[in-house]
Amino acid sequence: MSTFNIDFIGIGVEKAATYWVADCLKEHPDVCFAKQKELAFFNEYDQHFLEVKNPRYQRGLEWYSSFFEDCTDDRLKGEYTPTYLYSSKAADRIKKHFPDVKLICTLRNPIKRAFSQYLHDKSIGIIPDISFEEAIETYDAYLEKGKYAKHLRKWIKLFGKENIHFIVTDDIKKRPVTEVKKLYAFLGIDSTFRPESLYKNPNPASIARFPWLNRFLMRSEYQMMSDSYAWIHKILEDLGIRRMVFWASYYINRKPLGDNYPKMEPKTERKLHNYYKRDSAQLRKLTGITV
């Protein structure tokens, strides 16, 4: 297992077209993508329940490598977990195991990102049916995750800015061909290839048809991840039952928002603009990127 290696890892950020990037990578003939998006192997805490320890890293690289068992040596191997960016432990663990890995990071206007994640979390049952204003007052993560400069410093220090490819979500909408060419060129694969996902939106905003069902599933998930029931959670995960249930909930119990996309209160938007002003300036200085 010591010879197992990963060529690229997507590290962030949530609600910033990471599905588009992952799909464009999956379709490239020179890439072998992990069997599952968002393995969350290197995170210290669970992606949804930030106070719950993530058990996956303790399963070892052999477990992690099983998601790439069909990959041949002539193709690049990689995965995409958009919550790695926020985890200091993830940065250290990836550096330890794959010091020469190339990293991919999509960035989106932090205010739009926070609002989009709020809608997503409410839809899948992570949070109750509360206003955006209540959500950002109650859950620190919504705003904390938009402090890109703060989280990127360690990754740049460990891996070097030249080994991190940044993609701005708005640029994908404006010029998808240019962005996918740059992505492929960064990885050293054929940049003339055009994936079928180039003009698609694989993860559009949606709401739950039956919000109570998603809330029930998430509360059950939280309970099973406690020490007393962790063994049950592991069995369901290993058998694929957990993934199947959540897949059905996510894709069947949902309907697209379409033109009914909610709007943020102007007062809240102005407040958050001021909130992110300093970090956004630091991001420009750090990477040259404006979001």
C-alpha positions as CSV (number, residue, x, y, z in Angstrom):
1,M,0.0,0.0,0.0
2,S,3.0,2.2,0.4
3,T,3.1,2.7,-3.4
4,F,-0.5,4.1,-3.5
5,N,-0.5,7.7,-4.6
6,I,-3.1,10.5,-5.4
7,D,-2.3,13.0,-8.2
8,F,-4.9,15.7,-7.3
9,I,-7.4,16.6,-4.6
10,G,-10.1,19.2,-4.7
11,I,-10.2,21.0,-1.3
12,G,-12.9,23.6,-1.5
13,V,-15.3,25.4,-1.4
14,E,-18.8,24.3,-0.7
15,K,-21.6,25.6,-3.0
16,A,-19.1,26.9,-5.5
17,A,-19.5,24.6,-8.6
18,T,-17.4,21.8,-7.2
19,Y,-19.8,19.3,-8.9
20,W,-19.1,20.9,-12.2
21,V,-15.4,20.6,-11.7
22,A,-15.7,17.0,-10.5
23,D,-17.8,16.0,-13.5
24,C,-15.4,17.6,-15.9
25,L,-12.6,15.6,-14.3
26,K,-14.5,12.3,-14.3
27,E,-15.2,12.5,-18.0
28,H,-11.6,13.1,-19.0
29,P,-10.1,9.9,-20.4
30,D,-6.8,10.6,-18.6
31,V,-8.4,10.8,-15.2
32,C,-9.6,8.1,-12.8
33,F,-11.9,9.8,-10.3
34,A,-12.8,8.3,-6.9
35,K,-15.9,6.1,-6.9
36,Q,-17.6,8.6,-4.7
37,K,-17.3,12.4,-4.5
38,E,-16.6,13.9,-1.1
39,L,-14.8,11.1,0.6
40,A,-14.0,13.4,3.5
41,F,-11.2,11.0,4.5
42,F,-8.8,13.6,5.8
43,N,-11.2,15.8,7.8
44,E,-11.0,15.8,11.6
45,Y,-14.7,16.5,12.0
46,D,-17.8,15.3,10.1
47,Q,-18.8,17.6,7.2
48,H,-22.3,18.2,8.5
49,F,-22.0,17.9,12.2
50,L,-18.9,19.9,13.0
51,E,-18.8,18.8,16.7
52,V,-18.7,15.1,15.8
53,K,-15.3,13.5,15.1
54,N,-14.9,12.0,11.6
55,P,-13.9,8.3,11.9
56,R,-12.8,7.8,8.3
57,Y,-9.1,8.7,8.7
58,Q,-8.7,6.1,11.4
59,R,-9.7,3.4,8.8
60,G,-6.3,4.0,7.1
61,L,-5.1,4.5,3.6
62,E,-6.1,1.0,2.6
63,W,-9.8,2.0,3.1
64,Y,-9.2,5.2,1.2
65,S,-7.4,3.5,-1.6
66,S,-10.4,1.1,-2.1
67,F,-12.2,4.0,-3.8
68,F,-9.5,3.9,-6.5
69,E,-9.1,0.2,-6.9
70,D,-10.2,0.2,-10.5
71,C,-7.7,2.9,-11.5
72,T,-4.8,2.0,-13.8
73,D,-1.3,3.6,-13.5
74,D,-1.6,5.4,-16.8
75,R,-4.4,7.7,-15.5
76,L,-4.4,10.4,-12.9
77,K,-6.2,9.6,-9.6
78,G,-8.0,12.2,-7.6
79,E,-11.0,13.1,-5.5
80,Y,-12.9,16.2,-4.4
81,T,-14.0,17.1,-0.9
82,P,-14.9,20.8,-0.6
83,T,-14.7,20.9,3.2
84,Y,-11.0,20.0,3.3
85,L,-10.1,23.7,3.0
86,Y,-11.5,24.5,6.4
87,S,-9.7,21.7,8.2
88,S,-6.2,22.3,9.4
89,K,-5.8,18.6,10.2
90,A,-6.7,17.8,6.6
91,A,-3.9,20.0,5.3
92,D,-1.4,18.3,7.5
93,R,-2.6,14.8,6.8
94,I,-2.6,15.3,3.0
95,K,0.9,16.7,3.1
96,K,2.0,13.8,5.2
97,H,0.7,11.1,2.8
98,F,0.8,12.9,-0.6
99,P,3.4,15.8,-0.4
100,D,3.5,16.4,-4.1
101,V,-0.3,16.3,-4.8
102,K,-1.9,19.1,-6.9
103,L,-4.8,20.9,-5.3
104,I,-7.9,22.4,-6.9
105,C,-10.0,25.1,-5.2
106,T,-13.1,26.8,-6.5
107,L,-14.0,30.1,-4.9
108,R,-17.3,32.0,-4.9
109,N,-18.5,35.4,-3.6
110,P,-18.6,34.5,0.1
111,I,-22.0,36.2,0.7
112,K,-23.6,34.2,-2.1
113,R,-21.8,31.1,-0.9
114,A,-23.2,31.4,2.6
115,F,-26.7,32.0,1.4
116,S,-26.6,29.1,-1.0
117,Q,-25.3,26.8,1.7
118,Y,-28.1,28.0,4.0
119,L,-30.7,27.0,1.4
120,H,-29.0,23.7,0.8
121,D,-28.7,22.8,4.5
122,K,-32.4,23.8,5.2
123,S,-33.4,21.6,2.2
124,I,-31.6,18.5,3.3
125,G,-32.5,18.9,6.9
126,I,-29.3,19.9,8.6
127,I,-30.9,23.0,10.1
128,P,-34.5,23.7,10.9
129,D,-36.7,26.1,8.9
130,I,-35.3,29.4,10.1
131,S,-34.4,32.6,8.4
132,F,-30.9,33.3,6.9
133,E,-30.4,35.9,9.6
134,E,-31.2,33.4,12.3
135,A,-28.9,30.9,10.7
136,I,-25.8,33.1,10.6
137,E,-26.4,34.1,14.2
138,T,-26.8,30.5,15.3
139,Y,-24.3,28.7,13.3
140,D,-20.8,30.2,13.0
141,A,-19.8,28.0,10.0
142,Y,-21.8,29.9,7.4
143,L,-19.7,33.0,7.7
144,E,-16.5,31.3,8.8
145,K,-16.3,29.2,5.7
146,G,-16.2,32.4,3.5
147,K,-13.0,33.6,5.1
148,Y,-10.9,32.2,2.2
149,A,-7.7,34.0,2.9
150,K,-7.7,32.8,6.5
151,H,-8.1,29.1,5.5
152,L,-5.8,29.2,2.4
153,R,-2.7,30.5,4.2
154,K,-1.8,27.1,5.6
155,W,-2.4,25.3,2.3
156,I,-0.2,27.7,0.4
157,K,2.5,27.5,3.0
158,L,2.5,23.6,2.9
159,F,2.0,23.0,-0.8
160,G,3.0,26.3,-2.5
161,K,0.7,28.6,-4.5
162,E,2.0,27.1,-7.8
163,N,0.5,23.7,-6.8
164,I,-3.0,25.1,-6.2
165,H,-5.3,25.8,-9.1
166,F,-8.0,28.3,-8.3
167,I,-11.3,28.6,-10.2
168,V,-13.8,31.4,-9.6
169,T,-17.5,30.3,-10.0
170,D,-18.5,33.3,-12.0
171,D,-15.7,32.6,-14.5
172,I,-17.2,29.1,-15.1
173,K,-20.5,30.7,-16.0
174,K,-18.8,33.3,-18.3
175,R,-16.2,31.2,-20.1
176,P,-16.5,27.4,-19.3
177,V,-14.2,26.4,-22.1
178,T,-11.4,28.6,-21.0
179,E,-11.8,27.4,-17.4
180,V,-11.8,23.7,-18.2
181,K,-8.8,24.1,-20.5
182,K,-6.9,25.8,-17.7
183,L,-7.9,23.0,-15.3
184,Y,-6.7,20.3,-17.6
185,A,-3.5,22.1,-18.4
186,F,-2.8,22.5,-14.7
187,L,-3.0,18.7,-14.3
188,G,-0.9,18.1,-17.4
189,I,-3.6,16.3,-19.4
190,D,-5.1,16.9,-22.8
191,S,-6.6,20.4,-22.6
192,T,-8.4,20.0,-26.0
193,F,-10.9,17.5,-24.6
194,R,-14.4,18.8,-24.1
195,P,-16.5,17.1,-21.5
196,E,-20.3,16.7,-21.9
197,S,-20.7,18.5,-18.5
198,L,-19.2,21.7,-19.9
199,Y,-22.5,23.6,-20.1
200,K,-24.4,21.7,-17.5
201,N,-25.4,22.6,-13.9
202,P,-25.1,19.3,-12.1
203,N,-26.3,20.5,-8.7
204,P,-29.0,23.2,-9.1
205,A,-30.6,24.9,-6.1
206,S,-33.6,23.0,-4.8
207,I,-36.0,22.6,-1.9
208,A,-37.3,19.4,-0.3
209,R,-40.8,18.1,-1.2
210,F,-41.1,16.8,2.4
211,P,-38.7,18.7,4.6
212,W,-39.7,16.7,7.7
213,L,-38.3,13.5,6.0
214,N,-34.8,15.0,5.5
215,R,-34.9,16.5,9.0
216,F,-35.7,13.0,10.4
217,L,-32.8,11.4,8.4
218,M,-30.3,14.0,9.5
219,R,-31.3,13.7,13.2
220,S,-31.0,9.9,12.9
221,E,-27.6,10.3,11.3
222,Y,-26.5,12.5,14.1
223,Q,-27.7,10.0,16.8
224,M,-26.0,7.1,15.1
225,M,-22.6,9.0,14.9
226,S,-22.5,9.1,18.7
227,D,-20.1,6.7,20.4
228,S,-22.9,4.4,21.5
229,Y,-24.2,3.8,17.9
230,A,-21.1,4.4,15.8
231,W,-20.8,0.7,15.0
232,I,-24.3,0.7,13.5
233,H,-23.4,3.8,11.4
234,K,-20.2,2.1,10.2
235,I,-22.1,-1.1,9.1
236,L,-24.7,0.9,7.2
237,E,-22.0,2.9,5.5
238,D,-19.9,-0.1,4.6
239,L,-22.9,-1.9,3.1
240,G,-23.8,1.2,1.1
241,I,-27.2,1.4,2.8
242,R,-26.6,4.9,4.2
243,R,-25.5,6.3,0.9
244,M,-28.4,4.7,-0.9
245,V,-30.9,6.2,1.6
246,F,-29.4,9.7,1.4
247,W,-29.2,9.4,-2.4
248,A,-32.9,8.7,-2.6
249,S,-33.7,11.5,-0.2
250,Y,-31.5,14.0,-2.1
251,Y,-32.6,13.2,-5.6
252,I,-36.2,12.1,-5.1
253,N,-37.3,14.2,-2.3
254,R,-36.4,17.5,-4.0
255,K,-37.6,20.0,-6.5
256,P,-35.6,22.7,-8.3
257,L,-36.1,26.3,-7.2
258,G,-35.8,27.6,-10.8
259,D,-37.0,31.2,-11.0
260,N,-38.2,31.0,-7.4
261,Y,-34.7,31.4,-5.9
262,P,-35.1,33.3,-2.6
263,K,-33.4,36.7,-2.2
264,M,-31.4,37.9,0.7
265,E,-32.4,41.0,2.7
266,P,-30.5,44.0,1.3
267,K,-29.6,45.0,4.9
268,T,-28.1,41.6,5.5
269,E,-26.1,41.7,2.3
270,R,-24.6,45.1,3.2
271,K,-23.7,43.9,6.6
272,L,-21.9,40.8,5.2
273,H,-20.1,42.9,2.6
274,N,-18.5,44.8,5.4
275,Y,-17.9,41.6,7.3
276,Y,-15.9,40.1,4.5
277,K,-14.1,43.2,3.3
278,R,-10.9,42.6,5.2
279,D,-10.6,38.9,4.2
280,S,-11.4,39.7,0.6
281,A,-8.6,42.2,0.5
282,Q,-6.2,39.6,2.0
283,L,-7.3,37.1,-0.6
284,R,-6.5,39.5,-3.4
285,K,-3.0,40.1,-1.9
286,L,-2.5,36.3,-1.3
287,T,-3.7,35.0,-4.6
288,G,-4.6,37.9,-6.9
289,I,-8.2,36.7,-7.0
290,T,-11.3,38.8,-6.5
291,V,-14.5,37.1,-5.6
